Amino acid sequence: MVSRRFFHGALEATRLHILVVMGICLCPQIIESSTPIVPAVILFGDSIVDPGNNNDMVTLAKGNFPPYGRDFIGHVPTGRFSNGKIPGDLIASSLGVKETVPAYVGQNLGDEDLLTGVSFASGASGYDPMTPILTKLHQMGARKIAYVGLPPIGCLPFQRTVAGGFLRECASSRNEAAMLYNSKITTEIKRLNTNFGDTQLVYMDIYTILLDLVQRPSFYGFEVSDKGCCGTGELEASVFCNPTLPTCQDDSKYVFWDSYHPTERAYKIIVDYLLQINLKYLM
């Protein structure tokens, strides 16, 4: 395990260039770079960017068993909550850093792993105040921070099932709450940018692109956007999406892998969109 002191030192040493992502196409696809645009990508968040930090924890929020990972490298379930790569991997790959971002917990990490990026994200992690966290990252030397807002929560398959009525429509109250949060965090990010002065803190709008995928799936080549690929697609996630359940034959036609998490193909579209819109503000 790499020490916290080393992590702090690594941030200080490259303080002007590290991209820290807080957690993730209507336009041309990002051209992947052979030369890294940034030397490292460090991620914090929940199951969207958790590559396996929960594997050895006592929690129901795990994805280190089939059918998770069926399209990942070697068809191995690593703890990623999807069929394949997740946003952290796709961001790092698009920026030319490395193909996948490893979990910080439970890994035999060397100095080089940390210098090019790891994920501290944990599935089902708590609801922590963001302002103190962003301030702490700034104090530790982070100068390029991308903050990904909330998605249209009410359009996730699970929320449609429990709150979308008989027709399983998008739950408007959930979406309204997400929009309110995104509005307030955008205002706070502007304030922090002014206060920090020397930091590029960028809000990334995942809400708009994911909502468009859900509402216009055929435009992106998808066929199903109201259910996940695993099981019935309406409720299953984590330990309830397991080897005993059937999965769809072609997950590339699905926006969602389980009732909460998108497929790798959907993630790729989302990441390309977010980088296309926001990367210029982080350079």
Backbone bond lengths (Angstrom), bond angles and torsions (degrees), N, CA, C in turn:
res aa  C-N    CA-C-N  psi(-1)  N-CA   C-N-CA  omega(-1)  CA-C   N-CA-C  phi
1 M - - - 1.453 - - 1.528 109.36 -
2 V 1.304 117.85 130.34 1.452 121.62 178.70 1.519 108.97 -76.37
3 S 1.305 117.76 136.88 1.455 121.22 -174.48 1.516 112.33 -72.19
4 R 1.340 115.40 156.45 1.462 121.27 176.43 1.525 109.94 -62.82
5 R 1.343 116.42 -35.34 1.469 119.64 179.29 1.521 110.61 -62.48
6 F 1.345 116.15 -41.21 1.465 118.92 178.55 1.523 110.41 -64.12
7 F 1.348 116.25 -41.83 1.464 120.84 179.29 1.517 110.54 -59.43
8 H 1.335 117.15 -45.81 1.456 122.07 178.82 1.523 109.77 -60.56
9 G 1.332 115.98 -43.99 1.449 119.93 -179.90 1.516 112.45 -64.83
10 A 1.324 116.10 -37.33 1.466 119.74 178.86 1.517 110.76 -64.25
11 L 1.330 116.82 -41.03 1.458 120.36 176.98 1.522 110.57 -61.59
12 E 1.333 116.45 -44.94 1.457 120.35 -178.67 1.525 111.14 -62.63
13 A 1.333 116.11 -40.28 1.458 120.26 -175.39 1.517 112.30 -67.44
14 T 1.321 117.38 -29.41 1.467 120.71 -176.51 1.520 110.43 -123.54
15 R 1.305 117.37 34.64 1.458 123.02 -167.63 1.522 113.64 -60.78
16 L 1.309 119.19 -21.15 1.456 120.14 -177.58 1.519 112.80 -91.20
17 H 1.323 118.26 -5.40 1.460 118.50 -168.67 1.519 116.08 -129.47
18 I 1.313 119.61 -19.75 1.461 120.52 -178.12 1.522 110.87 -65.89
19 L 1.305 116.70 137.93 1.463 121.59 173.51 1.518 108.43 -100.55
20 V 1.312 116.04 117.14 1.457 122.09 176.72 1.517 107.71 -103.51
21 V 1.325 117.11 124.43 1.460 121.31 -178.17 1.514 109.19 -109.90
22 M 1.330 115.88 124.54 1.450 121.20 176.67 1.542 107.71 -100.67
23 G 1.233 108.34 126.64 1.433 116.32 178.93 1.484 111.35 -133.89
24 I 6.297 35.42 171.23 1.183 150.92 119.09 0.935 119.25 101.76
25 C 12.854 137.21 164.20 1.465 84.32 -75.60 1.535 111.16 -150.37
26 L 1.382 100.15 131.75 1.459 107.76 179.32 1.521 111.85 -80.96
27 C 1.325 115.34 -5.61 1.448 119.81 -173.70 1.524 109.27 -137.06
28 P 1.336 118.70 173.06 1.456 120.52 -177.25 1.518 112.14 -57.46
29 Q 1.311 114.93 148.40 1.457 121.26 -177.25 1.518 110.68 -66.76
30 I 1.344 115.55 143.55 1.457 120.69 176.10 1.527 109.37 -60.54
31 I 1.323 116.90 135.55 1.458 120.74 174.93 1.517 107.85 -85.59
32 E 1.321 116.73 117.66 1.455 119.98 -176.54 1.523 110.17 -69.77
33 S 1.302 115.50 135.86 1.454 122.30 -173.64 1.519 111.59 -92.44
34 S 1.344 116.69 138.70 1.457 120.48 174.88 1.527 110.55 -83.25
35 T 1.326 116.18 -22.28 1.457 121.87 175.03 1.515 108.47 -104.46
36 P 1.334 118.87 123.65 1.462 120.45 -176.67 1.519 112.59 -55.87
37 I 1.336 116.36 131.63 1.457 121.80 176.18 1.521 109.55 -75.43
38 V 1.323 116.09 -34.69 1.471 122.77 172.56 1.527 106.87 -132.29
39 P 1.329 119.04 154.85 1.466 119.75 -177.87 1.513 114.34 -79.97
40 A 1.339 117.68 -17.86 1.464 119.27 -175.49 1.518 111.02 -153.88
41 V 1.324 115.15 149.67 1.462 122.43 173.53 1.524 107.04 -126.29
42 I 1.323 116.80 119.51 1.465 122.58 -179.02 1.519 108.08 -117.05
43 L 1.329 116.31 130.77 1.458 120.37 -172.97 1.518 112.73 -120.53
44 F 1.338 114.61 142.76 1.457 123.24 172.37 1.524 106.84 -130.53
45 G 1.317 117.82 145.12 1.456 118.87 178.15 1.513 112.34 158.74
46 D 1.343 114.70 -149.78 1.463 120.71 -176.62 1.521 110.10 -114.42
47 S 1.322 116.91 -149.27 1.464 121.28 -173.39 1.526 113.73 -64.98
48 I 1.320 118.15 -18.85 1.462 120.45 178.79 1.531 110.94 -61.90
49 V 1.328 116.88 -34.89 1.466 120.33 -178.65 1.531 112.50 -122.43
50 D 1.330 117.04 20.73 1.468 121.84 177.05 1.531 109.34 -88.52
51 P 1.343 118.63 112.22 1.463 120.99 179.86 1.523 114.06 -91.82
52 G 1.345 117.15 7.73 1.455 119.01 178.19 1.515 114.99 141.47
53 N 1.320 117.48 14.69 1.469 119.84 178.93 1.524 112.95 -63.96
54 N 1.329 117.03 -23.34 1.464 120.68 -177.90 1.526 113.92 -88.05
55 N 1.320 117.35 -3.47 1.467 120.13 -170.59 1.526 114.09 -55.61
56 D 1.319 117.11 -39.79 1.466 120.45 -176.61 1.523 112.78 -103.33
57 M 1.315 116.21 12.74 1.461 120.03 179.46 1.525 110.86 -94.59
58 V 1.314 116.35 155.97 1.460 121.54 175.12 1.523 107.29 -84.69
59 T 1.305 116.35 93.43 1.455 122.50 -176.98 1.521 109.61 -159.49
60 L 1.320 116.20 153.12 1.462 120.70 174.51 1.523 111.36 -80.66
61 A 1.328 116.20 -15.52 1.466 120.59 -176.95 1.525 110.09 -84.18
62 K 1.324 115.19 82.45 1.459 121.35 179.36 1.523 110.32 -136.71
63 G 1.335 113.90 155.86 1.456 119.40 176.55 1.515 110.81 -142.78
64 N 1.331 116.91 34.23 1.470 121.02 -177.29 1.524 112.23 -100.11
65 F 1.316 115.47 39.30 1.464 121.81 179.25 1.525 107.54 -150.70
66 P 1.347 116.99 156.99 1.460 119.40 176.98 1.530 110.86 -62.70
67 P 1.328 117.11 151.48 1.461 128.31 6.70 1.524 114.71 -86.67
68 Y 1.354 118.51 3.60 1.464 119.54 175.87 1.524 109.61 -57.81
69 G 1.319 116.07 142.20 1.455 121.26 177.06 1.509 115.77 79.15
70 R 1.323 118.25 11.76 1.470 118.49 -174.66 1.531 112.30 -65.86
71 D 1.337 118.18 -23.38 1.462 121.17 177.72 1.523 112.13 -109.36
72 F 1.333 117.40 8.82 1.456 121.30 178.22 1.529 108.95 -77.32
73 I 1.317 116.41 169.66 1.465 121.83 178.84 1.529 110.27 -54.67
74 G 1.326 116.67 122.00 1.456 121.13 -178.65 1.510 114.23 76.08
75 H 1.335 116.53 5.56 1.474 122.50 -179.65 1.530 111.24 55.81
76 V 1.327 115.44 39.74 1.463 121.57 -175.87 1.525 110.62 -108.12
77 P 1.345 117.96 129.64 1.468 120.25 173.57 1.527 109.55 -73.94
78 T 1.313 116.67 119.83 1.467 121.40 -173.97 1.523 113.17 -107.16
79 G 1.318 116.38 -8.98 1.457 120.22 -171.66 1.510 111.40 112.23
80 R 1.336 116.90 -5.73 1.457 120.79 175.37 1.526 108.89 -73.96
81 F 1.319 116.19 135.46 1.461 120.67 -176.53 1.532 110.50 -88.51
82 S 1.311 116.34 63.13 1.462 121.48 178.20 1.524 108.34 -166.31
83 N 1.317 115.44 -179.29 1.459 119.65 177.15 1.519 111.87 -79.14
84 G 1.329 117.45 -20.44 1.455 121.29 -176.42 1.514 111.83 -149.82
85 K 1.326 115.20 -132.14 1.460 120.00 -179.31 1.529 111.00 -71.04
86 I 1.328 114.78 155.40 1.459 121.78 179.22 1.531 108.54 -116.53
87 P 1.332 118.48 173.06 1.465 120.43 -172.35 1.523 115.78 -51.93
88 G 1.337 118.14 -40.43 1.461 119.07 179.98 1.517 112.39 -58.55
89 D 1.329 116.71 -43.04 1.464 121.51 177.59 1.524 110.87 -61.89
90 L 1.322 115.75 -45.62 1.458 121.01 -175.23 1.520 111.67 -69.42
91 I 1.333 116.83 -35.28 1.463 120.49 176.54 1.525 109.96 -65.88
92 A 1.325 116.52 -49.49 1.462 120.65 -179.04 1.523 111.44 -60.93
93 S 1.320 116.49 -40.21 1.459 120.86 179.25 1.522 111.34 -66.21
94 S 1.328 116.76 -44.83 1.461 120.90 -179.41 1.522 111.90 -63.61
95 L 1.329 116.97 -31.74 1.461 121.17 -179.97 1.527 112.50 -87.00
96 G 1.333 116.31 0.54 1.455 120.26 177.14 1.509 114.56 77.38
97 V 1.332 118.10 18.72 1.468 121.53 -177.43 1.524 111.10 -82.90
98 K 1.336 117.01 -58.78 1.458 122.82 176.73 1.518 108.42 -168.72
99 E 1.324 116.85 167.70 1.458 120.74 -172.83 1.519 113.05 -74.02
100 T 1.312 117.73 -36.86 1.460 120.90 -179.27 1.523 109.62 -137.90
101 V 1.334 115.32 152.68 1.467 121.26 177.80 1.524 107.90 -106.72
102 P 1.324 118.68 119.38 1.469 120.82 -176.28 1.521 113.25 -76.98
103 A 1.316 114.91 160.89 1.462 120.95 173.46 1.524 109.22 -74.63
104 Y 1.325 116.14 148.35 1.467 121.06 179.19 1.520 111.75 -79.07
105 V 1.334 116.58 -34.81 1.464 121.56 -175.57 1.528 110.28 -90.16
106 G 1.332 116.21 137.10 1.453 120.69 172.83 1.506 115.17 74.35
107 Q 1.329 117.19 17.07 1.453 120.75 -179.28 1.524 109.89 -116.22
108 N 1.328 115.77 151.54 1.461 120.66 173.58 1.524 108.33 -88.17
109 L 1.318 114.97 76.83 1.452 120.54 -174.78 1.519 111.20 -86.93
110 G 1.329 115.03 140.09 1.448 120.72 172.23 1.516 110.01 -102.42
111 D 1.325 116.16 176.13 1.458 119.91 -179.99 1.526 111.56 -58.32
112 E 1.331 116.67 -38.22 1.460 120.64 -177.52 1.522 111.44 -64.36
113 D 1.335 116.85 -36.42 1.464 120.09 177.91 1.520 110.55 -58.80
114 L 1.308 116.55 -46.25 1.454 120.53 -177.52 1.518 111.62 -71.04
115 L 1.321 116.63 -35.35 1.458 120.19 -179.50 1.519 112.24 -66.67
116 T 1.333 117.47 -25.05 1.465 119.80 178.08 1.519 112.73 -102.93
117 G 1.343 117.24 -5.69 1.457 119.44 172.47 1.504 115.28 122.49
118 V 1.322 115.13 140.51 1.457 123.51 174.07 1.520 108.06 -139.67
119 S 1.318 115.12 168.87 1.463 120.45 176.31 1.522 109.79 -112.39
120 F 1.325 115.18 130.16 1.465 121.85 175.79 1.530 110.56 -100.31
121 A 1.320 116.87 5.76 1.467 121.59 -174.75 1.522 111.42 -66.80
122 S 1.322 115.13 149.51 1.462 121.15 179.83 1.516 109.68 -138.99
123 G 1.334 116.02 124.79 1.454 120.71 178.60 1.513 112.02 -57.52
124 A 1.338 116.65 136.20 1.470 123.36 -179.82 1.519 112.19 62.88
125 S 1.335 116.34 30.13 1.465 119.80 178.55 1.522 110.23 -70.19
126 G 1.311 115.93 166.71 1.465 121.31 -172.20 1.514 114.28 -73.17
127 Y 1.324 114.58 172.61 1.458 122.07 178.94 1.530 108.14 -95.43
128 D 1.308 115.95 94.37 1.460 120.56 -175.34 1.527 111.00 -101.04
129 P 1.338 117.57 144.46 1.472 121.02 176.52 1.525 109.81 -59.68
130 M 1.325 117.00 129.29 1.447 120.37 -173.85 1.519 113.83 -80.20
131 T 1.318 118.28 -35.13 1.463 119.84 -175.99 1.527 112.15 -57.76
132 P 1.354 119.67 -48.23 1.472 118.97 177.92 1.525 113.15 -62.66
133 I 1.330 116.71 -34.68 1.464 120.01 -179.73 1.524 110.68 -67.60
134 L 1.334 116.69 -45.94 1.460 120.54 178.89 1.525 110.62 -63.95
135 T 1.315 116.55 -38.39 1.464 120.64 178.08 1.523 110.70 -64.08
136 K 1.336 116.81 -41.76 1.462 121.00 178.85 1.524 111.29 -64.09
137 L 1.322 116.97 -42.12 1.459 120.30 177.76 1.525 110.46 -60.35
138 H 1.317 116.08 -41.32 1.462 120.47 177.71 1.526 110.65 -62.26
139 Q 1.319 116.55 -42.47 1.464 120.85 179.54 1.525 111.63 -64.43
140 M 1.343 116.59 -30.07 1.465 121.13 -179.96 1.525 112.21 -81.34
141 G 1.326 117.43 -8.31 1.454 119.68 175.90 1.509 116.25 116.83
142 A 1.335 118.59 -4.35 1.467 120.22 179.24 1.522 109.54 -66.41
143 R 1.328 116.75 130.82 1.455 120.75 -178.82 1.522 113.24 -124.27
144 K 1.307 116.90 -9.47 1.465 120.67 175.84 1.523 107.38 -128.18
145 I 1.318 117.12 105.71 1.457 121.63 -174.50 1.521 109.89 -126.39
146 A 1.324 116.20 123.12 1.466 121.76 174.24 1.521 108.10 -102.86
147 Y 1.308 116.41 124.79 1.466 121.20 -179.72 1.525 108.51 -110.84
148 V 1.324 116.38 113.95 1.465 121.53 -178.48 1.523 108.96 -88.90
149 G 1.331 116.32 124.73 1.458 121.17 -178.30 1.518 113.04 -74.51
150 L 1.320 115.26 -169.94 1.462 120.40 179.98 1.523 110.84 -81.99
151 P 1.325 117.33 145.67 1.466 121.70 175.16 1.523 109.91 -80.63
152 P 1.326 117.97 176.89 1.470 120.50 173.04 1.525 109.14 -71.99
153 I 1.317 116.09 83.55 1.466 122.10 -172.42 1.521 112.25 -54.51
154 G 1.320 116.24 -37.50 1.461 120.19 -177.50 1.511 114.52 -66.72
155 C 1.340 117.43 -12.78 1.467 120.77 179.85 1.525 112.75 -99.35
156 L 1.333 117.59 -0.59 1.457 119.38 173.26 1.524 108.53 -66.90
157 P 1.325 118.62 140.53 1.471 120.61 -175.96 1.522 114.00 -50.52
158 F 1.327 118.18 -41.86 1.464 120.94 -179.61 1.524 110.99 -61.65
159 Q 1.319 116.65 -45.20 1.462 120.41 -178.98 1.523 111.73 -68.24
160 R 1.313 117.44 -33.61 1.466 120.20 175.76 1.525 109.91 -63.24
161 T 1.335 115.68 -37.52 1.462 120.18 -178.43 1.520 111.74 -69.83
162 V 1.328 117.25 -44.84 1.469 120.28 -174.02 1.520 113.48 -88.21
163 A 1.330 118.06 -19.58 1.470 119.11 -174.52 1.523 113.78 -136.07
164 G 1.337 117.20 4.49 1.459 119.97 -175.46 1.513 115.25 -99.49
165 G 1.337 116.85 8.37 1.454 119.90 177.95 1.519 113.11 77.84
166 F 1.326 115.03 -173.80 1.463 121.50 -176.04 1.527 111.90 -59.59
167 L 1.327 117.12 -35.56 1.462 121.50 -177.36 1.533 112.77 -86.28
168 R 1.338 116.46 -0.59 1.467 121.18 -179.61 1.530 111.43 54.47
169 E 1.299 116.45 49.89 1.457 120.79 176.30 1.528 109.61 -81.02
170 C 1.323 117.08 167.42 1.458 119.91 174.91 1.525 109.08 -60.45
171 A 1.317 116.73 133.56 1.466 121.81 -178.84 1.526 109.23 -78.28
172 S 1.315 116.34 106.11 1.464 121.25 -172.42 1.525 112.84 -62.20
173 S 1.333 117.46 -36.28 1.468 119.25 -178.18 1.527 111.00 -63.84
174 R 1.329 117.05 -37.32 1.467 120.89 177.97 1.526 110.79 -67.13
175 N 1.323 115.83 -42.27 1.460 119.32 179.47 1.524 111.65 -66.20
176 E 1.320 116.54 -38.52 1.466 120.04 178.72 1.524 110.85 -64.06
177 A 1.329 116.38 -38.94 1.466 120.16 177.62 1.528 110.72 -64.06
178 A 1.333 116.49 -41.12 1.465 120.55 178.73 1.524 110.88 -64.11
179 M 1.325 116.76 -42.57 1.462 120.25 179.47 1.526 111.63 -64.49
180 L 1.334 116.57 -39.08 1.462 120.32 178.33 1.526 110.34 -63.48
181 Y 1.330 116.03 -44.99 1.468 119.94 178.20 1.527 110.50 -60.38
182 N 1.327 116.75 -46.97 1.463 120.64 -178.35 1.522 111.42 -60.92
183 S 1.314 116.26 -38.27 1.465 120.25 178.29 1.524 111.02 -63.24
184 K 1.326 115.81 -44.02 1.466 119.90 -178.16 1.526 111.94 -71.01
185 I 1.334 117.56 -38.42 1.461 118.98 -179.65 1.522 110.56 -70.46
186 T 1.334 117.61 -31.11 1.465 120.69 175.80 1.521 110.55 -62.10
187 T 1.330 115.86 -43.60 1.466 120.62 177.62 1.524 111.10 -62.80
188 E 1.339 116.14 -41.82 1.463 120.38 -179.60 1.524 111.40 -66.84
189 I 1.321 117.50 -37.36 1.463 120.94 178.66 1.525 110.62 -64.19
190 K 1.322 117.24 -40.10 1.467 120.43 176.50 1.527 110.46 -61.22
191 R 1.328 116.20 -41.04 1.465 120.29 179.81 1.527 110.93 -65.34
192 L 1.337 116.13 -43.60 1.457 120.13 -179.46 1.524 111.66 -65.53
193 N 1.326 117.25 -38.12 1.463 120.28 177.35 1.520 110.82 -59.89
194 T 1.327 115.65 -40.51 1.462 120.06 178.35 1.522 110.93 -66.20
195 N 1.327 116.19 -43.01 1.465 120.49 -178.74 1.526 112.62 -68.76
196 F 1.340 116.15 -42.23 1.462 119.76 -177.42 1.526 111.45 -70.97
197 G 1.323 115.65 -43.48 1.455 120.26 177.45 1.513 114.60 78.59
198 D 1.330 117.71 -48.67 1.461 121.90 -174.12 1.520 113.10 -104.56
199 T 1.327 117.51 16.72 1.464 121.63 -175.65 1.524 111.23 -122.15
200 Q 1.327 115.28 140.13 1.458 120.72 173.65 1.526 107.95 -99.96
201 L 1.307 115.66 97.81 1.462 123.35 179.63 1.520 107.56 -106.74
202 V 1.327 116.38 113.85 1.465 121.65 -171.06 1.522 110.80 -118.06
203 Y 1.324 115.79 131.66 1.469 121.42 174.36 1.523 109.09 -85.80
204 M 1.323 116.81 128.51 1.460 121.93 177.37 1.524 109.54 -108.80
205 D 1.306 115.95 123.75 1.466 123.05 -174.68 1.524 111.25 -89.81
206 I 1.330 115.72 93.31 1.463 120.01 176.87 1.526 111.25 -81.57
207 Y 1.325 116.19 -20.66 1.464 121.30 -175.58 1.535 111.07 -58.27
208 T 1.323 116.25 -50.04 1.464 120.87 -173.25 1.519 112.14 -64.01
209 I 1.337 117.48 -47.37 1.457 119.94 -175.64 1.523 111.81 -70.08
210 L 1.339 118.10 -40.33 1.464 118.76 179.64 1.524 110.78 -68.57
211 L 1.325 117.58 -37.63 1.461 120.07 176.99 1.524 110.25 -62.12
212 D 1.322 117.12 -38.33 1.462 120.25 179.06 1.524 110.97 -67.11
213 L 1.328 117.11 -38.25 1.463 120.17 175.82 1.520 111.07 -60.99
214 V 1.327 116.28 -39.68 1.465 121.35 -179.03 1.521 111.05 -71.06
215 Q 1.315 117.03 -41.59 1.464 121.14 -174.64 1.522 112.99 -82.74
216 R 1.330 117.40 -27.71 1.469 120.99 -178.60 1.530 110.24 -130.22
217 P 1.313 118.15 58.88 1.469 119.70 -175.45 1.525 113.45 -60.19
218 S 1.322 117.49 -38.65 1.463 120.10 -176.55 1.526 112.18 -64.56
219 F 1.320 117.56 -27.86 1.464 121.38 178.33 1.527 110.69 -61.07
220 Y 1.317 116.21 -31.17 1.461 121.97 -178.68 1.528 112.54 -101.04
221 G 1.324 117.02 4.10 1.454 120.33 179.15 1.512 115.16 88.72
222 F 1.334 117.07 12.78 1.466 120.88 176.86 1.524 110.52 -94.83
223 E 1.316 115.73 158.21 1.460 121.16 176.86 1.524 112.67 -113.85
224 V 1.331 117.12 -27.91 1.471 121.11 -175.70 1.527 109.46 -127.99
225 S 1.329 116.47 125.62 1.466 119.71 -179.79 1.521 112.93 -130.80
226 D 1.337 117.25 0.24 1.466 119.58 -178.96 1.531 112.55 -108.87
227 K 1.329 116.58 -1.42 1.461 121.78 178.52 1.520 109.37 -140.33
228 G 1.342 115.30 156.03 1.449 119.94 174.98 1.516 111.38 -87.67
229 C 1.327 115.48 170.72 1.463 121.58 -179.57 1.522 111.92 -77.32
230 C 1.328 117.41 -25.65 1.466 121.97 -173.39 1.521 112.22 -88.27
231 G 1.321 116.75 128.33 1.462 121.78 178.06 1.520 112.04 62.70
232 T 1.325 116.54 -136.58 1.472 120.25 175.98 1.517 110.74 -71.76
233 G 1.339 115.88 -20.62 1.460 120.68 -178.43 1.512 113.81 81.56
234 E 1.328 117.03 1.76 1.463 120.44 -174.29 1.523 113.30 -103.40
235 L 1.334 118.10 -27.44 1.466 121.13 -175.87 1.529 113.64 -135.48
236 E 1.315 117.12 -23.48 1.461 120.86 -169.69 1.538 112.33 -71.21
237 A 1.335 115.41 133.94 1.463 122.85 173.34 1.519 108.28 -163.60
238 S 1.321 116.05 153.71 1.465 122.09 178.77 1.536 110.33 55.96
239 V 1.345 118.65 -129.10 1.463 120.38 -175.24 1.524 112.41 -65.20
240 F 1.307 117.41 -15.21 1.466 120.66 178.62 1.528 111.67 -89.41
241 C 1.321 116.17 -2.29 1.466 122.59 168.14 1.522 104.54 -112.73
242 N 1.311 116.49 95.91 1.466 120.53 -168.22 1.529 111.05 -137.09
243 P 1.335 118.26 177.90 1.469 121.11 -175.43 1.517 115.20 -61.06
244 T 1.325 118.84 -16.15 1.467 120.50 -178.73 1.524 112.48 -79.75
245 L 1.328 117.04 -11.40 1.463 121.05 -174.82 1.521 111.82 -101.67
246 P 1.323 116.68 148.81 1.463 119.91 174.40 1.525 109.92 -75.66
247 T 1.304 116.40 157.21 1.464 121.25 174.08 1.518 108.79 -128.02
248 C 1.313 115.82 162.19 1.463 119.97 179.94 1.528 109.59 -64.08
249 Q 1.314 115.47 156.03 1.461 120.07 -177.34 1.521 111.77 -73.91
250 D 1.335 116.91 -37.77 1.465 121.53 -175.91 1.525 109.47 -128.76
251 D 1.333 116.50 95.33 1.467 119.08 -176.81 1.523 113.15 -72.64
252 S 1.337 118.04 -10.78 1.463 119.87 176.93 1.524 111.83 -69.48
253 K 1.326 116.89 -12.96 1.464 121.14 177.52 1.527 111.89 -91.26
254 Y 1.329 116.78 -2.98 1.461 122.34 -176.56 1.523 111.11 -109.96
255 V 1.322 116.28 136.67 1.464 120.84 172.88 1.525 109.82 -71.89
256 F 1.344 116.27 -37.73 1.467 120.83 -176.20 1.530 111.81 -112.20
257 W 1.332 114.65 140.91 1.456 120.71 175.35 1.526 110.61 -82.66
258 D 1.338 117.03 -52.92 1.459 121.22 173.56 1.529 107.66 -120.39
259 S 1.303 118.44 -162.55 1.467 119.17 -173.98 1.523 113.30 -78.94
260 Y 1.335 117.35 0.34 1.465 121.23 178.89 1.522 114.22 -128.24
261 H 1.328 117.22 -33.83 1.458 121.05 -167.24 1.528 112.40 -111.39
262 P 1.332 117.70 133.44 1.461 121.48 177.27 1.529 112.91 -65.84
263 T 1.319 114.74 164.52 1.460 121.78 174.14 1.526 109.57 -77.71
264 E 1.324 115.95 165.85 1.466 119.49 177.38 1.526 110.96 -58.06
265 R 1.319 117.21 -40.24 1.467 119.66 -178.81 1.526 110.98 -63.42
266 A 1.316 117.48 -41.89 1.465 120.53 177.36 1.527 110.27 -65.56
267 Y 1.326 116.41 -42.84 1.465 119.95 177.58 1.523 111.35 -58.57
268 K 1.318 116.91 -40.04 1.462 120.92 -179.03 1.524 110.43 -61.42
269 I 1.312 116.76 -43.59 1.462 120.60 178.27 1.525 110.40 -63.40
270 I 1.328 116.19 -43.41 1.464 121.13 -179.65 1.527 110.84 -62.98
271 V 1.324 117.15 -47.96 1.464 121.16 -178.22 1.521 111.12 -63.95
272 D 1.327 117.50 -43.83 1.463 120.24 177.99 1.524 111.07 -58.61
273 Y 1.319 115.91 -42.59 1.471 121.21 179.10 1.529 110.75 -63.04
274 L 1.327 116.74 -48.08 1.462 120.37 -177.55 1.525 111.73 -64.07
275 L 1.325 117.65 -41.09 1.457 120.25 178.96 1.520 111.47 -69.93
276 Q 1.324 116.60 -38.93 1.461 120.07 179.62 1.526 110.93 -60.31
277 I 1.317 116.37 -39.22 1.461 121.26 -177.85 1.527 111.86 -79.87
278 N 1.324 117.34 -38.07 1.464 120.39 -165.55 1.520 116.64 -110.46
279 L 1.321 118.53 -16.47 1.460 119.74 -172.26 1.525 112.34 -59.40
280 K 1.321 116.87 -36.26 1.468 119.91 -177.99 1.528 112.17 -62.33
281 Y 1.325 116.55 -25.38 1.467 119.72 179.74 1.528 112.49 -82.09
282 L 1.329 116.42 -10.08 1.462 120.81 -178.23 1.523 112.89 -105.04
283 M 1.325 116.50 0.10 1.457 120.69 -178.43 1.528 110.79 -96.56
